[in-house]
Amino acid sequence: MKILAVFVALSLCGCVTLPLTRSHRPAVPVPAEIAEYYSYSPVPLKATFSGIHPEPSSRWIARHVTLEAEGLPLPIQMDWYAPPRAQKAPVVLIFPILWGNDLGVKDFAQGFARQGIHGIIVYRPKEKFSMEKPLSQIEEHFHATVVNARRVIDWLETQPGVDASKIGSMGISMGATLNVVVAAAEPRIKRYVFCLPASHMAEVVMTTRDRSIAKKRDEYLRRHRLTQKEAQAELEELFKSEPLRVAAAIDPQKSMMVIALWDRVIGTKNGVALWRALGKPKALWIPTGHYTALLVLPYVKMKVLWFFQDWSSDKNPDRNGRTADRPPLPHPPPWPPTSGERQK
């Protein structure tokens, strides 16, 4: 335990925040073909609310939300952590890690709610990588997630407790990589945070040292009689959602990035390449690997909450990035927030 404490302390001492470069470039319009690719037909969404079982708190109201509509192959699943005050508030969409659970991201959602900001974890479609399908399934998964995020914003704009003029987004790891594409494709998002995102995705998939990914990758290559080089070339051609293709459309003045200096999962060089393509936005450099970044997650969380501080209903967070404790409400705000929606 002492060794772990020493490692965390040394890691925090090595964290460096670089401000936005003075010679930052402006955002450019999304190319027409990319905008068309991520376009969709809006449909009426039916929401079902159910309970989450965290520790009871006076600092947020937690509900699981399922959005369904005719024509959607799978429902959209979200965990919504709402501020306890019944008033319009900004919202931050949060995209989770590769395995799609709430590891790490739940702390961010709760932290946003404490600051008077809706924190909504948007889960990706529950589709497993198939050994039988072509590599295009990776692109199909990315595309579906980007469109789902846009549909979520459609629905949030109808919610009376949401300030639709202040919509932000953040993601961690795989969620951060997806968030780059979501941020570029969705103009209604006004601020973005990318924690440990990747670029050169075809290369990352084919060369990562992550054991769980490598095991499936190697089995896929064996079954389809592909070399690593052949598969990478095929994926580069099929993968339209490469973050580097859309990075120029993101305003570096509205962005923040977290980069691990010893990242052997996505490769630090791929994170740095994306940071440069994003216009060198404000960056927090942490002296950890990809997974050991969890050890400094509370510090990263503090920095992210500060990044959204001017959106907070509490303008005086303490030095740890926490807003003042709020007394329990005598009566919680009505839920669901709009009529005609089902609640379990």
RALINWO-V324294 format. One record per residue. N is the residue number from 1. PHI is phi in whole degrees, -180 to 180 (* if undefined). OMEGA is omega in radians with two decimals (NA if undefined). Layout:
# RALINWO-V324294
N,PHI,OMEGA
N,PHI,OMEGA
This chain:
# RALINWO-V324294
1,*,3.13
2,-65,3.13
3,-63,3.12
4,-62,-3.14
5,-62,3.13
6,-65,3.14
7,-62,3.13
8,-62,-3.13
9,-62,3.13
10,-67,3.12
11,-63,3.14
12,-63,3.11
13,-64,-3.10
14,-91,3.13
15,-71,-3.13
16,-130,3.06
17,-108,3.08
18,-102,3.12
19,-71,3.06
20,-56,3.13
21,-63,-3.09
22,-66,-3.12
23,-96,-3.08
24,-65,-3.12
25,-96,3.09
26,-76,3.05
27,-72,3.10
28,-109,3.13
29,-61,3.06
30,-66,3.09
31,-54,-3.04
32,-58,-3.10
33,-68,3.10
34,-74,3.09
35,-59,3.13
36,-66,-3.09
37,-62,-3.11
38,-97,3.07
39,-75,-3.08
40,-160,3.09
41,-99,3.12
42,-60,3.10
43,-133,3.07
44,-64,-3.12
45,-107,3.10
46,-103,-3.07
47,-103,3.01
48,-121,-3.11
49,-106,3.04
50,-143,-3.05
51,-81,2.92
52,-110,-3.06
53,-118,2.99
54,-82,3.03
55,-62,3.11
56,-56,-3.08
57,-144,3.03
58,-87,-3.02
59,-99,3.08
60,-158,3.02
61,-118,-3.04
62,-108,3.06
63,-142,2.96
64,-93,-3.10
65,-122,3.04
66,-116,3.11
67,-107,-3.13
68,-131,3.09
69,-163,3.06
70,-64,3.13
71,96,3.09
72,-82,-3.10
73,-65,3.14
74,-138,3.08
75,-67,3.07
76,-95,-3.08
77,-109,-3.14
78,-142,2.90
79,-112,-3.04
80,-110,3.04
81,-107,-3.03
82,-103,3.02
83,-62,-3.09
84,-75,-3.12
85,-84,-3.10
86,-81,3.11
87,-152,3.12
88,-64,-3.11
89,-143,3.04
90,-63,-3.14
91,-139,3.04
92,-123,3.04
93,-82,-3.06
94,-124,-3.11
95,-107,-3.00
96,-80,-3.10
97,-72,-3.04
98,-53,-3.02
99,-81,2.95
100,75,3.09
101,-95,-3.06
102,-95,3.13
103,-57,3.13
104,84,-3.01
105,-72,3.13
106,-62,3.11
107,-62,3.10
108,-67,-3.13
109,-60,3.12
110,-68,3.10
111,-64,3.09
112,-62,-3.13
113,-61,3.10
114,-64,3.12
115,-87,-3.13
116,86,-3.14
117,-124,3.06
118,-66,3.03
119,-110,-3.05
120,-123,3.08
121,-84,-3.13
122,-104,-3.09
123,-84,3.10
124,-78,3.08
125,-56,-3.11
126,-79,3.12
127,-123,3.14
128,-87,3.08
129,-63,-3.09
130,-101,3.08
131,-72,-3.06
132,-94,-3.07
133,-85,3.09
134,-71,-3.13
135,-63,3.11
136,-61,3.12
137,-62,3.12
138,-67,3.09
139,-66,3.13
140,-61,3.12
141,-66,3.11
142,-61,-3.10
143,-60,-3.13
144,-62,-3.13
145,-68,3.12
146,-64,3.14
147,-65,3.10
148,-60,3.12
149,-62,3.12
150,-67,3.09
151,-67,3.09
152,-59,3.13
153,-66,3.04
154,-53,-3.09
155,-70,-3.14
156,-62,3.13
157,-64,3.12
158,-92,-3.07
159,-90,-3.05
160,-64,-3.12
161,-88,-3.07
162,-110,3.02
163,-87,-3.04
164,-70,3.08
165,-83,-3.14
166,-131,3.09
167,-114,3.11
168,-119,3.11
169,-150,3.04
170,-151,3.09
171,-154,3.11
172,-123,3.08
173,59,3.10
174,-56,3.11
175,-64,3.11
176,-70,3.11
177,-63,3.07
178,-63,-3.09
179,-63,3.08
180,-60,-3.12
181,-71,3.10
182,-60,-3.11
183,-62,3.13
184,-73,-3.06
185,-82,-3.01
186,-116,-3.08
187,-70,-3.13
188,-77,3.06
189,-84,-2.99
190,-107,-3.12
191,-153,-2.99
192,-143,3.03
193,-130,-3.12
194,-123,-3.13
195,-101,3.10
196,60,3.10
197,-80,3.13
198,-119,2.92
199,-130,-3.07
200,50,-2.98
201,-62,3.13
202,-61,3.11
203,-67,-3.13
204,-61,-3.12
205,-60,-3.04
206,-88,-3.09
207,-127,-3.06
208,-59,3.10
209,-92,3.08
210,-62,-2.99
211,-65,-3.09
212,-66,3.10
213,-71,-3.09
214,-62,3.14
215,-63,3.12
216,-68,-3.14
217,-61,-3.09
218,-65,3.09
219,-66,3.12
220,-63,3.14
221,-62,3.14
222,-65,-3.10
223,-65,-3.06
224,-97,3.09
225,54,3.12
226,-114,2.95
227,-83,3.12
228,-60,-3.14
229,-65,3.13
230,-64,-3.12
231,-66,3.12
232,-63,3.12
233,-64,3.13
234,-67,-3.12
235,-68,3.10
236,-60,3.13
237,-75,-3.06
238,-85,-2.96
239,-86,-3.12
240,-83,-3.06
241,-93,3.05
242,-63,-3.10
243,-56,-3.13
244,-64,-3.13
245,-70,-3.02
246,-117,-3.01
247,-59,-3.10
248,-66,-3.13
249,-82,-3.09
250,-102,-3.12
251,-78,-3.13
252,-64,3.12
253,-69,-3.12
254,-107,-3.00
255,-122,3.00
256,-142,-3.11
257,-133,3.06
258,-118,-3.07
259,-126,3.06
260,-90,-3.04
261,-72,-3.10
262,-121,-3.06
263,-84,-3.14
264,-100,3.12
265,-87,3.10
266,-102,-3.09
267,87,-3.12
268,-56,-3.11
269,-61,3.13
270,-74,3.04
271,-68,3.13
272,-66,3.12
273,-60,3.12
274,-70,3.10
275,-58,3.12
276,-68,3.14
277,-66,3.11
278,-78,3.13
279,92,-3.13
280,54,3.11
281,-70,3.04
282,-52,-3.04
283,-136,3.01
284,-106,-3.12
285,-99,-3.08
286,-116,-3.08
287,-84,-3.13
288,-138,2.92
289,-89,-3.09
290,-68,-3.09
291,-81,3.12
292,-70,3.02
293,-61,3.08
294,-57,-3.10
295,-68,3.14
296,-110,-3.11
297,-59,3.10
298,-59,3.12
299,-69,3.09
300,-61,3.12
301,-58,3.12
302,-58,-3.13
303,-65,-3.14
304,-67,3.12
305,-63,3.08
306,-64,-3.14
307,-62,3.12
308,-104,-3.00
309,-59,-3.10
310,-72,3.03
311,-87,-3.01
312,-73,3.05
313,-76,3.05
314,-104,-3.04
315,-82,-3.08
316,-127,3.06
317,-66,-3.13
318,-78,-3.03
319,-67,3.08
320,-94,3.11
321,82,-3.12
322,-100,3.06
323,-85,-3.11
324,-62,3.11
325,-61,-3.14
326,-105,3.10
327,-68,3.11
328,-59,3.07
329,-74,3.10
330,-63,3.07
331,-140,-3.13
332,-67,3.09
333,-58,3.14
334,-61,3.13
335,-143,0.06
336,-69,-3.02
337,-76,3.10
338,-130,-3.13
339,-77,3.07
340,82,3.14
341,-112,-3.06
342,-87,3.10
343,-135,3.10
344,-89,NA
